[in-house]
Amino acid sequence: MKVEVSELIAASKADVWKVITDIENSINVISGIEKVEILEQPVEGLVGLKWEETRTMFGQTATEIMWVTDAEEHVSYQTRAESHGAVYKSGFLLSEENGNTRLTMSFEGTPSSFFAKLMSVITNPIFKNATVKAFEQDLSDIKRRVEGQ
């Protein structure tokens, strides 16, 4: 399953970057996040940052361990998580648009176990719509925080 949503934010890329890379304080920005615990902090930059995140998705509370696999300051960063027989990759991409910043969130879930592959055939259409709605809310929360600074 692949999902991509975006939001235009009336702010600079630097201002948006500051908010989306402050993982420890994302609980104060994104309404769906209930808890964040930093597990590993790199000496510099984002790559290698690892955290445990608890959020409500699909009406249920879930905790995942995520880590940053790739980052280019003020441009993008990618994360990875592995859970329930699947690999989850997500990311943020920032682009300038008429003096504003277009923030795009992407997500790809790839089943790796037989059971996960079987279940994905059944559940992908349901989860895709719910994931789009959750990401739209995340982007709305981020926009509100950045524009309200």
GUVOTI-434277 format. One record per atom (N, C-alpha, C, O): residue number from 1; residue in three letters; atom name; x, y, z. Coordinates in nm, 3 decimals, padded with zeros to 5 digits. Example, Ala and Ser with C-alpha at 12.3 -4.5 7.8 and 13.67 -1.06 7.14 Angstrom:
BEGIN
resi, resn, name, px, py, pz
1, ALA, N, 01.319, -00.569, 00.780
1, ALA, CA, 01.230, -00.450, 00.780
1, ALA, C, 01.320, -00.330, 00.780
1, ALA, O, 01.424, -00.332, 00.846
2, SER, N, 01.285, -00.225, 00.708
2, SER, CA, 01.367, -00.106, 00.714
2, SER, C, 01.290, 00.003, 00.787
2, SER, O, 01.341, 00.114, 00.804
This chain:
BEGIN
resi, resn, name, px, py, pz
1, MET, N, 00.084, -00.117, 00.000
1, MET, CA, 00.000, 00.000, 00.000
1, MET, C, 00.088, 00.124, 00.000
1, MET, O, 00.185, 00.133, 00.076
2, LYS, N, 00.055, 00.218, -00.085
2, LYS, CA, 00.126, 00.345, -00.090
2, LYS, C, 00.026, 00.459, -00.073
2, LYS, O, -00.085, 00.455, -00.126
3, VAL, N, 00.068, 00.559, 00.004
3, VAL, CA, -00.015, 00.676, 00.029
3, VAL, C, 00.073, 00.800, 00.023
3, VAL, O, 00.188, 00.797, 00.065
4, GLU, N, 00.017, 00.908, -00.031
4, GLU, CA, 00.088, 01.035, -00.033
4, GLU, C, -00.014, 01.147, -00.020
4, GLU, O, -00.113, 01.150, -00.093
5, VAL, N, 00.010, 01.239, 00.073
5, VAL, CA, -00.076, 01.356, 00.091
5, VAL, C, 00.014, 01.477, 00.112
5, VAL, O, 00.128, 01.464, 00.155
6, SER, N, -00.039, 01.596, 00.080
6, SER, CA, 00.042, 01.716, 00.098
6, SER, C, -00.044, 01.832, 00.144
6, SER, O, -00.167, 01.831, 00.133
7, GLU, N, 00.025, 01.932, 00.196
7, GLU, CA, -00.041, 02.052, 00.250
7, GLU, C, 00.049, 02.171, 00.222
7, GLU, O, 00.171, 02.162, 00.238
8, LEU, N, -00.010, 02.282, 00.180
8, LEU, CA, 00.065, 02.405, 00.159
8, LEU, C, 00.066, 02.483, 00.291
8, LEU, O, -00.039, 02.509, 00.350
9, ILE, N, 00.185, 02.519, 00.336
9, ILE, CA, 00.202, 02.588, 00.464
9, ILE, C, 00.263, 02.725, 00.437
9, ILE, O, 00.364, 02.736, 00.367
10, ALA, N, 00.203, 02.828, 00.494
10, ALA, CA, 00.251, 02.966, 00.476
10, ALA, C, 00.368, 02.992, 00.570
10, ALA, O, 00.355, 03.060, 00.671
11, ALA, N, 00.482, 02.935, 00.532
11, ALA, CA, 00.604, 02.950, 00.613
11, ALA, C, 00.723, 02.905, 00.529
11, ALA, O, 00.707, 02.844, 00.423
12, SER, N, 00.841, 02.935, 00.579
12, SER, CA, 00.963, 02.894, 00.510
12, SER, C, 00.989, 02.745, 00.531
12, SER, O, 00.936, 02.684, 00.624
13, LYS, N, 01.071, 02.688, 00.445
13, LYS, CA, 01.111, 02.548, 00.462
13, LYS, C, 01.183, 02.529, 00.595
13, LYS, O, 01.165, 02.426, 00.660
14, ALA, N, 01.263, 02.626, 00.636
14, ALA, CA, 01.336, 02.617, 00.762
14, ALA, C, 01.240, 02.609, 00.881
14, ALA, O, 01.262, 02.532, 00.974
15, ASP, N, 01.133, 02.689, 00.878
15, ASP, CA, 01.036, 02.687, 00.987
15, ASP, C, 00.961, 02.553, 00.992
15, ASP, O, 00.937, 02.499, 01.100
16, VAL, N, 00.923, 02.501, 00.876
16, VAL, CA, 00.854, 02.372, 00.870
16, VAL, C, 00.949, 02.261, 00.916
16, VAL, O, 00.910, 02.174, 00.994
17, TRP, N, 01.072, 02.265, 00.868
17, TRP, CA, 01.173, 02.164, 00.904
17, TRP, C, 01.192, 02.159, 01.056
17, TRP, O, 01.201, 02.051, 01.115
18, LYS, N, 01.199, 02.275, 01.118
18, LYS, CA, 01.219, 02.282, 01.263
18, LYS, C, 01.109, 02.205, 01.337
18, LYS, O, 01.138, 02.136, 01.434
19, VAL, N, 00.986, 02.216, 01.293
19, VAL, CA, 00.874, 02.149, 01.360
19, VAL, C, 00.873, 01.999, 01.330
19, VAL, O, 00.855, 01.919, 01.422
20, ILE, N, 00.892, 01.960, 01.205
20, ILE, CA, 00.879, 01.817, 01.170
20, ILE, C, 00.998, 01.733, 01.215
20, ILE, O, 00.988, 01.611, 01.220
21, THR, N, 01.108, 01.797, 01.248
21, THR, CA, 01.225, 01.720, 01.295
21, THR, C, 01.238, 01.721, 01.447
21, THR, O, 01.330, 01.660, 01.501
22, ASP, N, 01.149, 01.790, 01.515
22, ASP, CA, 01.150, 01.791, 01.661
22, ASP, C, 01.064, 01.673, 01.709
22, ASP, O, 00.956, 01.692, 01.764
23, ILE, N, 01.116, 01.552, 01.687
23, ILE, CA, 01.041, 01.429, 01.714
23, ILE, C, 00.999, 01.421, 01.860
23, ILE, O, 00.886, 01.382, 01.891
24, GLU, N, 01.089, 01.458, 01.949
24, GLU, CA, 01.060, 01.447, 02.092
24, GLU, C, 00.937, 01.528, 02.131
24, GLU, O, 00.863, 01.488, 02.221
25, ASN, N, 00.915, 01.641, 02.065
25, ASN, CA, 00.801, 01.727, 02.098
25, ASN, C, 00.683, 01.711, 02.002
25, ASN, O, 00.589, 01.791, 02.006
26, SER, N, 00.687, 01.609, 01.918
26, SER, CA, 00.578, 01.590, 01.822
26, SER, C, 00.446, 01.559, 01.892
26, SER, O, 00.339, 01.580, 01.835
27, ILE, N, 00.452, 01.510, 02.015
27, ILE, CA, 00.331, 01.486, 02.094
27, ILE, C, 00.254, 01.617, 02.117
27, ILE, O, 00.132, 01.615, 02.133
28, ASN, N, 00.325, 01.730, 02.118
28, ASN, CA, 00.263, 01.861, 02.138
28, ASN, C, 00.215, 01.924, 02.008
28, ASN, O, 00.157, 02.032, 02.009
29, VAL, N, 00.241, 01.856, 01.897
29, VAL, CA, 00.203, 01.909, 01.766
29, VAL, C, 00.096, 01.822, 01.700
29, VAL, O, -00.006, 01.873, 01.655
30, ILE, N, 00.119, 01.694, 01.695
30, ILE, CA, 00.032, 01.602, 01.622
30, ILE, C, -00.067, 01.537, 01.718
30, ILE, O, -00.028, 01.465, 01.809
31, SER, N, -00.194, 01.564, 01.696
31, SER, CA, -00.298, 01.522, 01.790
31, SER, C, -00.312, 01.371, 01.804
31, SER, O, -00.357, 01.323, 01.907
32, GLY, N, -00.273, 01.295, 01.702
32, GLY, CA, -00.284, 01.150, 01.707
32, GLY, C, -00.175, 01.081, 01.786
32, GLY, O, -00.187, 00.963, 01.817
33, ILE, N, -00.068, 01.153, 01.818
33, ILE, CA, 00.043, 01.094, 01.892
33, ILE, C, 00.017, 01.109, 02.042
33, ILE, O, -00.011, 01.218, 02.091
34, GLU, N, 00.028, 00.997, 02.112
34, GLU, CA, 00.003, 00.997, 02.256
34, GLU, C, 00.130, 00.995, 02.340
34, GLU, O, 00.132, 01.045, 02.453
35, LYS, N, 00.238, 00.938, 02.285
35, LYS, CA, 00.363, 00.927, 02.360
35, LYS, C, 00.480, 00.911, 02.263
35, LYS, O, 00.467, 00.845, 02.160
36, VAL, N, 00.592, 00.971, 02.297
36, VAL, CA, 00.717, 00.955, 02.222
36, VAL, C, 00.830, 00.937, 02.321
36, VAL, O, 00.843, 01.012, 02.417
37, GLU, N, 00.911, 00.836, 02.295
37, GLU, CA, 01.029, 00.813, 02.377
37, GLU, C, 01.149, 00.796, 02.285
37, GLU, O, 01.152, 00.703, 02.204
38, ILE, N, 01.247, 00.883, 02.297
38, ILE, CA, 01.369, 00.875, 02.217
38, ILE, C, 01.453, 00.758, 02.269
38, ILE, O, 01.483, 00.751, 02.388
39, LEU, N, 01.490, 00.667, 02.178
39, LEU, CA, 01.569, 00.550, 02.214
39, LEU, C, 01.716, 00.566, 02.181
39, LEU, O, 01.803, 00.523, 02.256
40, GLU, N, 01.745, 00.629, 02.066
40, GLU, CA, 01.883, 00.654, 02.025
40, GLU, C, 01.890, 00.791, 01.959
40, GLU, O, 01.809, 00.824, 01.873
41, GLN, N, 01.987, 00.870, 02.000
41, GLN, CA, 02.006, 01.004, 01.947
41, GLN, C, 02.141, 01.011, 01.877
41, GLN, O, 02.244, 00.988, 01.942
42, PRO, N, 02.146, 01.042, 01.748
42, PRO, CA, 02.276, 01.054, 01.681
42, PRO, C, 02.353, 01.174, 01.734
42, PRO, O, 02.296, 01.269, 01.788
43, VAL, N, 02.483, 01.169, 01.717
43, VAL, CA, 02.568, 01.279, 01.762
43, VAL, C, 02.533, 01.407, 01.688
43, VAL, O, 02.529, 01.515, 01.747
44, GLU, N, 02.507, 01.394, 01.559
44, GLU, CA, 02.463, 01.510, 01.480
44, GLU, C, 02.369, 01.463, 01.370
44, GLU, O, 02.373, 01.347, 01.327
45, GLY, N, 02.285, 01.553, 01.326
45, GLY, CA, 02.191, 01.521, 01.219
45, GLY, C, 02.077, 01.432, 01.266
45, GLY, O, 02.061, 01.407, 01.386
46, LEU, N, 01.999, 01.386, 01.170
46, LEU, CA, 01.881, 01.305, 01.198
46, LEU, C, 01.902, 01.156, 01.178
46, LEU, O, 01.841, 01.074, 01.248
47, VAL, N, 01.988, 01.120, 01.082
47, VAL, CA, 02.003, 00.978, 01.047
47, VAL, C, 02.051, 00.900, 01.170
47, VAL, O, 02.151, 00.934, 01.232
48, GLY, N, 01.976, 00.796, 01.202
48, GLY, CA, 02.006, 00.715, 01.319
48, GLY, C, 01.918, 00.746, 01.439
48, GLY, O, 01.917, 00.671, 01.536
49, LEU, N, 01.843, 00.857, 01.432
49, LEU, CA, 01.749, 00.888, 01.540
49, LEU, C, 01.646, 00.776, 01.546
49, LEU, O, 01.586, 00.741, 01.445
50, LYS, N, 01.626, 00.721, 01.665
50, LYS, CA, 01.534, 00.609, 01.683
50, LYS, C, 01.442, 00.641, 01.801
50, LYS, O, 01.487, 00.686, 01.906
51, TRP, N, 01.313, 00.616, 01.782
51, TRP, CA, 01.218, 00.645, 01.887
51, TRP, C, 01.102, 00.547, 01.886
51, TRP, O, 01.076, 00.477, 01.788
52, GLU, N, 01.035, 00.544, 02.001
52, GLU, CA, 00.915, 00.463, 02.016
52, GLU, C, 00.797, 00.562, 02.018
52, GLU, O, 00.796, 00.657, 02.096
53, GLU, N, 00.701, 00.537, 01.932
53, GLU, CA, 00.587, 00.628, 01.918
53, GLU, C, 00.457, 00.553, 01.941
53, GLU, O, 00.435, 00.447, 01.883
54, THR, N, 00.372, 00.608, 02.026
54, THR, CA, 00.241, 00.551, 02.051
54, THR, C, 00.138, 00.648, 01.996
54, THR, O, 00.139, 00.767, 02.027
55, ARG, N, 00.049, 00.595, 01.913
55, ARG, CA, -00.055, 00.678, 01.857
55, ARG, C, -00.179, 00.595, 01.833
55, ARG, O, -00.175, 00.472, 01.833
56, THR, N, -00.289, 00.664, 01.814
56, THR, CA, -00.414, 00.597, 01.783
56, THR, C, -00.433, 00.601, 01.632
56, THR, O, -00.436, 00.708, 01.571
57, MET, N, -00.447, 00.483, 01.575
57, MET, CA, -00.475, 00.469, 01.431
57, MET, C, -00.578, 00.359, 01.416
57, MET, O, -00.574, 00.257, 01.485
58, PHE, N, -00.671, 00.382, 01.325
58, PHE, CA, -00.775, 00.283, 01.298
58, PHE, C, -00.854, 00.249, 01.425
58, PHE, O, -00.901, 00.137, 01.442
59, GLY, N, -00.868, 00.349, 01.514
59, GLY, CA, -00.944, 00.330, 01.635
59, GLY, C, -00.872, 00.252, 01.744
59, GLY, O, -00.931, 00.222, 01.848
60, GLN, N, -00.745, 00.219, 01.723
60, GLN, CA, -00.671, 00.142, 01.822
60, GLN, C, -00.538, 00.209, 01.853
60, GLN, O, -00.479, 00.275, 01.767
61, THR, N, -00.493, 00.191, 01.975
61, THR, CA, -00.363, 00.243, 02.015
61, THR, C, -00.255, 00.144, 01.975
61, THR, O, -00.266, 00.025, 02.002
62, ALA, N, -00.152, 00.195, 01.911
62, ALA, CA, -00.041, 00.110, 01.868
62, ALA, C, 00.091, 00.180, 01.898
62, ALA, O, 00.101, 00.303, 01.890
63, THR, N, 00.191, 00.101, 01.934
63, THR, CA, 00.324, 00.153, 01.959
63, THR, C, 00.420, 00.091, 01.859
63, THR, O, 00.423, -00.031, 01.842
64, GLU, N, 00.498, 00.176, 01.794
64, GLU, CA, 00.595, 00.130, 01.693
64, GLU, C, 00.730, 00.192, 01.724
64, GLU, O, 00.739, 00.302, 01.777
65, ILE, N, 00.835, 00.120, 01.691
65, ILE, CA, 00.970, 00.174, 01.696
65, ILE, C, 01.007, 00.217, 01.555
65, ILE, O, 00.998, 00.139, 01.461
66, MET, N, 01.047, 00.342, 01.543
66, MET, CA, 01.079, 00.401, 01.413
66, MET, C, 01.220, 00.460, 01.419
66, MET, O, 01.270, 00.495, 01.525
67, TRP, N, 01.282, 00.470, 01.301
67, TRP, CA, 01.413, 00.533, 01.295
67, TRP, C, 01.431, 00.603, 01.161
67, TRP, O, 01.373, 00.564, 01.059
68, VAL, N, 01.513, 00.708, 01.163
68, VAL, CA, 01.541, 00.786, 01.043
68, VAL, C, 01.651, 00.716, 00.965
68, VAL, O, 01.758, 00.688, 01.019
69, THR, N, 01.624, 00.687, 00.838
69, THR, CA, 01.720, 00.617, 00.753
69, THR, C, 01.792, 00.710, 00.656
69, THR, O, 01.901, 00.678, 00.609
70, ASP, N, 01.732, 00.824, 00.626
70, ASP, CA, 01.789, 00.915, 00.527
70, ASP, C, 01.736, 01.056, 00.556
70, ASP, O, 01.620, 01.071, 00.592
71, ALA, N, 01.821, 01.157, 00.540
71, ALA, CA, 01.777, 01.294, 00.563
71, ALA, C, 01.863, 01.391, 00.485
71, ALA, O, 01.984, 01.375, 00.474
72, GLU, N, 01.797, 01.493, 00.432
72, GLU, CA, 01.865, 01.606, 00.371
72, GLU, C, 01.801, 01.731, 00.428
72, GLU, O, 01.683, 01.757, 00.405
73, GLU, N, 01.879, 01.808, 00.505
73, GLU, CA, 01.825, 01.921, 00.579
73, GLU, C, 01.742, 02.015, 00.492
73, GLU, O, 01.783, 02.052, 00.382
74, HIS, N, 01.625, 02.051, 00.544
74, HIS, CA, 01.529, 02.141, 00.479
74, HIS, C, 01.471, 02.084, 00.350
74, HIS, O, 01.404, 02.156, 00.276
75, VAL, N, 01.496, 01.956, 00.321
75, VAL, CA, 01.446, 01.894, 00.199
75, VAL, C, 01.358, 01.773, 00.230
75, VAL, O, 01.241, 01.770, 00.191
76, SER, N, 01.413, 01.673, 00.300
76, SER, CA, 01.335, 01.551, 00.325
76, SER, C, 01.401, 01.466, 00.433
76, SER, O, 01.519, 01.479, 00.463
77, TYR, N, 01.318, 01.377, 00.489
77, TYR, CA, 01.372, 01.268, 00.568
77, TYR, C, 01.280, 01.148, 00.556
77, TYR, O, 01.159, 01.162, 00.536
78, GLN, N, 01.341, 01.030, 00.570
78, GLN, CA, 01.269, 00.903, 00.557
78, GLN, C, 01.283, 00.824, 00.685
78, GLN, O, 01.388, 00.827, 00.751
79, THR, N, 01.177, 00.753, 00.722
79, THR, CA, 01.181, 00.667, 00.839
79, THR, C, 01.143, 00.525, 00.800
79, THR, O, 01.089, 00.499, 00.693
80, ARG, N, 01.174, 00.434, 00.892
80, ARG, CA, 01.143, 00.293, 00.871
80, ARG, C, 01.094, 00.234, 01.003
80, ARG, O, 01.138, 00.274, 01.111
81, ALA, N, 01.003, 00.139, 00.991
81, ALA, CA, 00.956, 00.061, 01.106
81, ALA, C, 00.927, -00.079, 01.054
81, ALA, O, 00.892, -00.097, 00.938
82, GLU, N, 00.941, -00.177, 01.141
82, GLU, CA, 00.911, -00.315, 01.105
82, GLU, C, 00.821, -00.373, 01.213
82, GLU, O, 00.859, -00.377, 01.330
83, SER, N, 00.703, -00.417, 01.173
83, SER, CA, 00.608, -00.466, 01.271
83, SER, C, 00.499, -00.548, 01.203
83, SER, O, 00.466, -00.525, 01.087
84, HIS, N, 00.445, -00.644, 01.276
84, HIS, CA, 00.332, -00.725, 01.229
84, HIS, C, 00.357, -00.788, 01.091
84, HIS, O, 00.266, -00.795, 01.009
85, GLY, N, 00.479, -00.833, 01.067
85, GLY, CA, 00.512, -00.899, 00.942
85, GLY, C, 00.521, -00.806, 00.822
85, GLY, O, 00.503, -00.850, 00.708
86, ALA, N, 00.548, -00.678, 00.846
86, ALA, CA, 00.558, -00.582, 00.736
86, ALA, C, 00.668, -00.480, 00.764
86, ALA, O, 00.710, -00.459, 00.877
87, VAL, N, 00.714, -00.417, 00.655
87, VAL, CA, 00.810, -00.308, 00.662
87, VAL, C, 00.734, -00.182, 00.624
87, VAL, O, 00.667, -00.176, 00.521
88, TYR, N, 00.746, -00.080, 00.708
88, TYR, CA, 00.679, 00.046, 00.686
88, TYR, C, 00.782, 00.155, 00.662
88, TYR, O, 00.873, 00.174, 00.743
89, LYS, N, 00.769, 00.226, 00.551
89, LYS, CA, 00.856, 00.339, 00.521
89, LYS, C, 00.768, 00.462, 00.508
89, LYS, O, 00.665, 00.460, 00.441
90, SER, N, 00.811, 00.569, 00.573
90, SER, CA, 00.737, 00.693, 00.562
90, SER, C, 00.835, 00.807, 00.548
90, SER, O, 00.954, 00.792, 00.575
91, GLY, N, 00.785, 00.921, 00.506
91, GLY, CA, 00.875, 01.033, 00.490
91, GLY, C, 00.805, 01.165, 00.473
91, GLY, O, 00.685, 01.172, 00.448
92, PHE, N, 00.885, 01.270, 00.487
92, PHE, CA, 00.843, 01.407, 00.464
92, PHE, C, 00.928, 01.465, 00.352
92, PHE, O, 01.049, 01.442, 00.346
93, LEU, N, 00.865, 01.539, 00.264
93, LEU, CA, 00.935, 01.610, 00.156
93, LEU, C, 00.887, 01.754, 00.158
93, LEU, O, 00.767, 01.781, 00.160
94, LEU, N, 00.983, 01.848, 00.158
94, LEU, CA, 00.950, 01.990, 00.158
94, LEU, C, 00.989, 02.050, 00.023
94, LEU, O, 01.098, 02.023, -00.028
95, SER, N, 00.900, 02.130, -00.034
95, SER, CA, 00.932, 02.201, -00.158
95, SER, C, 00.875, 02.341, -00.150
95, SER, O, 00.770, 02.364, -00.089
96, GLU, N, 00.945, 02.435, -00.211
96, GLU, CA, 00.901, 02.574, -00.210
96, GLU, C, 00.796, 02.594, -00.318
96, GLU, O, 00.810, 02.544, -00.430
97, GLU, N, 00.691, 02.668, -00.282
97, GLU, CA, 00.583, 02.693, -00.377
97, GLU, C, 00.529, 02.835, -00.353
97, GLU, O, 00.456, 02.859, -00.257
98, ASN, N, 00.568, 02.928, -00.441
98, ASN, CA, 00.521, 03.067, -00.432
98, ASN, C, 00.548, 03.130, -00.295
98, ASN, O, 00.462, 03.197, -00.239
99, GLY, N, 00.667, 03.108, -00.243
99, GLY, CA, 00.705, 03.165, -00.114
99, GLY, C, 00.654, 03.089, 00.006
99, GLY, O, 00.680, 03.128, 00.120
100, ASN, N, 00.581, 02.982, -00.017
100, ASN, CA, 00.530, 02.896, 00.090
100, ASN, C, 00.602, 02.763, 00.082
100, ASN, O, 00.689, 02.743, -00.004
101, THR, N, 00.566, 02.671, 00.170
101, THR, CA, 00.627, 02.538, 00.169
101, THR, C, 00.519, 02.433, 00.149
101, THR, O, 00.421, 02.429, 00.223
102, ARG, N, 00.539, 02.349, 00.050
102, ARG, CA, 00.451, 02.234, 00.031
102, ARG, C, 00.515, 02.119, 00.108
102, ARG, O, 00.627, 02.078, 00.079
103, LEU, N, 00.441, 02.067, 00.206
103, LEU, CA, 00.488, 01.954, 00.286
103, LEU, C, 00.412, 01.831, 00.240
103, LEU, O, 00.289, 01.826, 00.246
104, THR, N, 00.487, 01.730, 00.196
104, THR, CA, 00.428, 01.606, 00.147
104, THR, C, 00.469, 01.492, 00.238
104, THR, O, 00.587, 01.474, 00.268
105, MET, N, 00.369, 01.416, 00.283
105, MET, CA, 00.394, 01.296, 00.363
105, MET, C, 00.370, 01.176, 00.275
105, MET, O, 00.273, 01.172, 00.199
106, SER, N, 00.458, 01.079, 00.284
106, SER, CA, 00.441, 00.955, 00.208
106, SER, C, 00.450, 00.836, 00.303
106, SER, O, 00.512, 00.843, 00.409
107, PHE, N, 00.388, 00.727, 00.261
107, PHE, CA, 00.388, 00.606, 00.339
107, PHE, C, 00.381, 00.487, 00.245
107, PHE, O, 00.306, 00.488, 00.148
108, GLU, N, 00.459, 00.385, 00.275
108, GLU, CA, 00.453, 00.260, 00.201
108, GLU, C, 00.465, 00.145, 00.298
108, GLU, O, 00.561, 00.136, 00.374
109, GLY, N, 00.367, 00.058, 00.295
109, GLY, CA, 00.370, -00.062, 00.377
109, GLY, C, 00.386, -00.183, 00.288
109, GLY, O, 00.306, -00.205, 00.196
110, THR, N, 00.489, -00.262, 00.314
110, THR, CA, 00.517, -00.381, 00.233
110, THR, C, 00.514, -00.504, 00.322
110, THR, O, 00.598, -00.518, 00.411
111, PRO, N, 00.418, -00.594, 00.298
111, PRO, CA, 00.413, -00.715, 00.380
111, PRO, C, 00.533, -00.805, 00.352
111, PRO, O, 00.574, -00.820, 00.237
112, SER, N, 00.588, -00.864, 00.459
112, SER, CA, 00.704, -00.951, 00.441
112, SER, C, 00.676, -01.096, 00.481
112, SER, O, 00.751, -01.186, 00.443
113, SER, N, 00.572, -01.118, 00.557
113, SER, CA, 00.537, -01.255, 00.595
113, SER, C, 00.417, -01.302, 00.512
113, SER, O, 00.343, -01.221, 00.456
114, PHE, N, 00.400, -01.432, 00.504
114, PHE, CA, 00.287, -01.487, 00.428
114, PHE, C, 00.154, -01.436, 00.482
114, PHE, O, 00.067, -01.395, 00.404
115, PHE, N, 00.138, -01.438, 00.614
115, PHE, CA, 00.012, -01.394, 00.674
115, PHE, C, -00.013, -01.246, 00.644
115, PHE, O, -00.126, -01.208, 00.613
116, ALA, N, 00.091, -01.163, 00.654
116, ALA, CA, 00.075, -01.020, 00.626
116, ALA, C, 00.038, -00.997, 00.480
116, ALA, O, -00.044, -00.910, 00.449
117, LYS, N, 00.097, -01.076, 00.390
117, LYS, CA, 00.061, -01.063, 00.248
117, LYS, C, -00.085, -01.099, 00.225
117, LYS, O, -00.155, -01.031, 00.150
118, LEU, N, -00.129, -01.204, 00.288
118, LEU, CA, -00.267, -01.248, 00.275
118, LEU, C, -00.362, -01.142, 00.330
118, LEU, O, -00.462, -01.107, 00.267
119, MET, N, -00.331, -01.091, 00.448
119, MET, CA, -00.417, -00.990, 00.511
119, MET, C, -00.419, -00.859, 00.433
119, MET, O, -00.521, -00.790, 00.433
120, SER, N, -00.308, -00.824, 00.368
120, SER, CA, -00.303, -00.697, 00.296
120, SER, C, -00.401, -00.693, 00.180
120, SER, O, -00.454, -00.587, 00.147
121, VAL, N, -00.426, -00.807, 00.118
121, VAL, CA, -00.522, -00.814, 00.008
121, VAL, C, -00.661, -00.773, 00.059
121, VAL, O, -00.737, -00.706, -00.010
122, ILE, N, -00.691, -00.815, 00.180
122, ILE, CA, -00.823, -00.789, 00.237
122, ILE, C, -00.832, -00.648, 00.298
122, ILE, O, -00.933, -00.579, 00.279
123, THR, N, -00.729, -00.607, 00.368
123, THR, CA, -00.739, -00.485, 00.447
123, THR, C, -00.687, -00.358, 00.381
123, THR, O, -00.721, -00.249, 00.425
124, ASN, N, -00.606, -00.368, 00.276
124, ASN, CA, -00.548, -00.248, 00.215
124, ASN, C, -00.650, -00.141, 00.179
124, ASN, O, -00.626, -00.024, 00.210
125, PRO, N, -00.761, -00.175, 00.114
125, PRO, CA, -00.856, -00.068, 00.079
125, PRO, C, -00.909, 00.007, 00.202
125, PRO, O, -00.927, 00.129, 00.197
126, ILE, N, -00.933, -00.063, 00.310
126, ILE, CA, -00.984, 00.000, 00.432
126, ILE, C, -00.875, 00.084, 00.496
126, ILE, O, -00.898, 00.201, 00.530
127, PHE, N, -00.756, 00.026, 00.512
127, PHE, CA, -00.647, 00.096, 00.578
127, PHE, C, -00.597, 00.215, 00.496
127, PHE, O, -00.551, 00.314, 00.554
128, LYS, N, -00.605, 00.207, 00.366
128, LYS, CA, -00.556, 00.317, 00.282
128, LYS, C, -00.637, 00.443, 00.309
128, LYS, O, -00.580, 00.550, 00.329
129, ASN, N, -00.768, 00.432, 00.311
129, ASN, CA, -00.852, 00.549, 00.336
129, ASN, C, -00.829, 00.605, 00.476
129, ASN, O, -00.821, 00.726, 00.494
130, ALA, N, -00.817, 00.517, 00.574
130, ALA, CA, -00.792, 00.561, 00.712
130, ALA, C, -00.655, 00.627, 00.724
130, ALA, O, -00.639, 00.725, 00.798
131, THR, N, -00.556, 00.574, 00.653
131, THR, CA, -00.421, 00.631, 00.657
131, THR, C, -00.421, 00.770, 00.595
131, THR, O, -00.358, 00.862, 00.649
132, VAL, N, -00.489, 00.787, 00.482
132, VAL, CA, -00.500, 00.920, 00.419
132, VAL, C, -00.561, 01.019, 00.517
132, VAL, O, -00.510, 01.129, 00.533
133, LYS, N, -00.669, 00.982, 00.583
133, LYS, CA, -00.735, 01.071, 00.679
133, LYS, C, -00.641, 01.105, 00.795
133, LYS, O, -00.635, 01.220, 00.838
134, ALA, N, -00.569, 01.006, 00.846
134, ALA, CA, -00.475, 01.030, 00.956
134, ALA, C, -00.364, 01.125, 00.913
134, ALA, O, -00.327, 01.215, 00.988
135, PHE, N, -00.309, 01.105, 00.794
135, PHE, CA, -00.203, 01.192, 00.744
135, PHE, C, -00.255, 01.334, 00.720
135, PHE, O, -00.185, 01.431, 00.748
136, GLU, N, -00.377, 01.346, 00.668
136, GLU, CA, -00.435, 01.479, 00.649
136, GLU, C, -00.447, 01.551, 00.782
136, GLU, O, -00.422, 01.672, 00.791
137, GLN, N, -00.485, 01.478, 00.887
137, GLN, CA, -00.493, 01.539, 01.020
137, GLN, C, -00.354, 01.577, 01.071
137, GLN, O, -00.336, 01.685, 01.127
138, ASP, N, -00.255, 01.490, 01.051
138, ASP, CA, -00.117, 01.520, 01.091
138, ASP, C, -00.069, 01.649, 01.023
138, ASP, O, -00.013, 01.737, 01.088
139, LEU, N, -00.093, 01.659, 00.893
139, LEU, CA, -00.049, 01.778, 00.818
139, LEU, C, -00.122, 01.903, 00.866
139, LEU, O, -00.062, 02.010, 00.876
140, SER, N, -00.249, 01.890, 00.894
140, SER, CA, -00.327, 02.002, 00.946
140, SER, C, -00.271, 02.047, 01.081
140, SER, O, -00.260, 02.167, 01.107
141, ASP, N, -00.237, 01.952, 01.165
141, ASP, CA, -00.177, 01.984, 01.296
141, ASP, C, -00.043, 02.054, 01.279
141, ASP, O, -00.014, 02.152, 01.348
142, ILE, N, 00.039, 02.005, 01.188
142, ILE, CA, 00.171, 02.065, 01.162
142, ILE, C, 00.154, 02.207, 01.108
142, ILE, O, 00.222, 02.299, 01.152
143, LYS, N, 00.063, 02.222, 01.014
143, LYS, CA, 00.036, 02.354, 00.955
143, LYS, C, -00.006, 02.452, 01.064
143, LYS, O, 00.044, 02.565, 01.069
144, ARG, N, -00.097, 02.411, 01.149
144, ARG, CA, -00.146, 02.497, 01.257
144, ARG, C, -00.030, 02.540, 01.346
144, ARG, O, -00.021, 02.657, 01.382
145, ARG, N, 00.059, 02.447, 01.381
145, ARG, CA, 00.173, 02.480, 01.468
145, ARG, C, 00.269, 02.575, 01.397
145, ARG, O, 00.309, 02.677, 01.454
146, VAL, N, 00.305, 02.544, 01.274
146, VAL, CA, 00.405, 02.627, 01.204
146, VAL, C, 00.350, 02.767, 01.178
146, VAL, O, 00.420, 02.865, 01.201
147, GLU, N, 00.228, 02.776, 01.130
147, GLU, CA, 00.172, 02.908, 01.098
147, GLU, C, 00.138, 02.988, 01.223
147, GLU, O, 00.127, 03.110, 01.218
148, GLY, N, 00.122, 02.918, 01.336
148, GLY, CA, 00.088, 02.986, 01.460
148, GLY, C, 00.207, 03.035, 01.538
148, GLY, O, 00.191, 03.100, 01.642
149, GLN, N, 00.327, 03.005, 01.490
149, GLN, CA, 00.449, 03.048, 01.563
149, GLN, C, 00.469, 03.196, 01.556
149, GLN, O, 00.566, 03.248, 01.611
